[in-house]
Amino acid sequence: MNPKRLRALKAGNLRKGPMVYWMSRDQRTQDNWALLFAQEQSVKTKEPLAVVFCLTPQFLGATFRQYAFMIKGLSEVEQNLAAKNIPFYLLCGSPEVELPEFIRKYGVGCLITDFDPLRLKRQWKEAVAKKIDIPFLEVDAHNIVPCSVASDKQEYGAYTIRPKILRALPEFLDEFPPLQKQEVVWGEPTDPIDWQGILAGLSVDRAVSEVIPSCRQTSNNPHCRGGSRTAPTAGAAMKPELPL
């Protein structure tokens, strides 16, 4: 991974203990630089690796439709990680409360997360950093050219930022290595997540329900299903509709 993707939210020396990737914006196991970096550090330190996701009771007015789409994608993430001997923990509550508690409980040695420019996400990270005493690192796994490299200021428009991105682009056109099967496994037992129970217990606005069931279940129409497994097919189906 290009080191320019990485920045420290809380500096410090790596200490003995498992690596934890706090998955947030980049909810996938494929082509995820933050997850790949976390595994790389796990291999170097010969420590286990786990992935956590914090499910907050509310998020910027998201309705049941958005939550259900996301949760079904996360259930796929859990399956993909299990195939690589990596446990997935779903923490329900505020990140600034749940993550420090998780870190103390399992003696975590380093926390890694993915980059997100949203103000609320930045506030979460600042709050978590104040409550932990281990290194806290952030990886830009979302942009081909990391946001911090593309520009250090607010741009006036596409015409001002486009040349900067094009100049930096060749440096970041790296092939993604495959996620490996974890050799140093997590020693703690993990219970399977009751995804249907999580969906049933959501206290969000249900006036905006899921999309029409027949749409979800149609094999040649993947637009309505969450998860990265159907994303390539959905993208290919949309391509003819995009203006050139």
N, C-alpha and C positions, 0 to 999 in steps of 0.2 A: 504494500500500500504506500502511495506517495505520502511522506510525512507531513506535507502541507495540508492534508485533510484533518490533521489532529491539532487540538489545542487543549490546554489544561484549564479546567474550571476550578480545580483545587490542586495545588502542587503538593508533592510529597514523594517519599521513597516507597516503592512497592514493598509490602510486608507479606509475611506468610499468610496464606488464606486464599480461598477460591476467587476466581474472576466472576464478576456479574455484569451482564449487559442489560441495562435498562432500555428496553425497546419502547419507542414512543411513536415517532413519526414514520419510521421505515419498518412497517409491519410485514416483513417477509424474511425468508431464510435464503433465498437466492439473490445473488448480486447485491449483497449488503456489506459494505466496507466496515461498518461498525461491528457487526457480528464476526466478520473475518478477522478483524484486528483483535477482538476479544479472544478468539480462539488462538490466534498467534501468541498472544501474551500468556495464555493458559499453557500452551506447549512449552514456551520458554521457561516458565516458572515451575512446570510440572505440577500445576494445581488444577482442580476441576473447574468447570465452567457451567454457569446457569444463566438463563434468560428470564427476566421478570417484566411484567407489564402492569402498570397501575390503571385500574379502571375507576375513574372518578364518577360520582353519582350524577354529575352534570358537566357539560362541556360546551360553552359558547352557544347555547340554545339548540344543541343537537337533539333531534327527536328519536323516537323508537326506530324509524327507518334507518338513520345513520348508525345508531348503536348496533342494530341487528346485522347490518351489512359488515360492520367492523368485527363483531364478535364471531361471526361465521368465518371470517378470514383468519382470526386469531386461533380458532380451533384447528385450522389447517396448519398454522405455524406450529402448534403443539405437536401435531402428528409428524411433521417434517423434522422437528428437533429430536423427538423421541427416536427416530430412525438413526440419528447420529449420536445417541447416548447423551443428549443434552436435555436436562429437565427444563420445563417451562412453568413458571409460577405466575398466577394471576392474583395480584394484590388489589383488593377492593377498598378504595378510600383515597385520601389526599396523599400525593407523593411525598410531601415534606414530613408526613407522619409515618407512612407505611415503609418507605425505603430505609430510613435510618434504623427502624426497628428490625427490618429484615437483615440489614448489614450487621447489627449487633448479634442477632440470634445465630447467624451462621459464620461469624468471624470472617467476613469478606475482606480480602486484601486489596482490591481495586474495583472501582465502579466506572463503567464505560457507558456512554449513551450516544444517541445520534443527534445531529444538529437540527434545530428548529428555530426559525426566526420569530415565531409568535411571542408577543409580550408575556402572555400567561405562561407559556412553557419556559421562558427565560426566568420568570419569577419562581416557578417551581424549582428549577435547577439552583438558583441562588439560595433558596430556602434549604434545600437538601445539603448543599455545600457547607452551610453554616453549622449543620448538625452532625456532620461526620468528620472523622479524623484520618481518612485514607485518601489516596489519590483519586481524583474524579476527572475523567477525560472525556472529551467530546469529539466525535468523528463526523465529518460531513459526508454522509452516505447517500444524500439525496440529489446532489448536483454533480454533473460531470466535472465542471470547474467549480471548486469549492467557493462558496459565497464570499469568504474572507479574502480570497485571492482575486476574484473577479473585480471587486471594487471595495474601496474603504470609505465610501461616502454614498449619500443618496444621489441617484442619477436622475437627470432630467427626462430621459426617455430612452427608447431602444437604440436610437442612433448614437447615444453617448456610451452605452455599455456594450453594444455589440462588438466594436473593434477590440475592446479589452478581453472579452470572452474568446474571440477568435485567435488573438495572440497567445492566450494561455492554453487553448484547447489541446494542442499536440502533446503537451506535458502530461495530460490526465487521461489520455485515451488508452488506459490499461485494460487488459483482459482480466476478468474476474476469475480467481482460482476457485475450485469447488470447495464447499464446506466439507471438512473431513469428519470421519467418525471419531468421536472423542475417546482417547485412550485412558486418560485419567478421569474416571467417572465420579459423579457426585455421590457422596457416601450416604446422604440422607434419603430416606424413603419419601417418595412424592405420590400423593393421591391424585387420581384422575380428576380432571375438572368437569363439573356438572354444567355443561354449556347451556342446556335447556333450562336448568334451574337459574342460571345467571340471567338468561333472557327473560324468564318469568318474573324475576325479582327486580327488574329495572324500574326505577321510579321517574322515568322521563315522560315527556309528552307522547302519548300513544295515539293522538288524533291523526298524526301522520304515520300510517301503518307501513308495513313492508310492501314491496311491490307485488303485483299480481302473482299468485302462486304458479299459474301456468307459465308465466314468463320465466320464473326461476327454474322450472323443471324442464324447459325445452332445451335439448342438447345443442341445437343450432342457434340458440340465442343466449349467450353467456353474459350479456350486459348486466343482468340483474343479480348476479351471484357474487358474493365476496370471496376474497382469496386470490393468491397469485397464480393458482393452477389454471384458472380460466382467463386470466388477464391477457396472455398472448393471443388467444382466440378472439377475445373481445376487441383487442387493438386491431387485429387483422380485419375484422368485420367492419370497423369504423373507418379504416384507411380510405376506401373508395369514396367516402362521404366528405373527406377533408378537402378543402380548396387548395389548389396548387399555387 
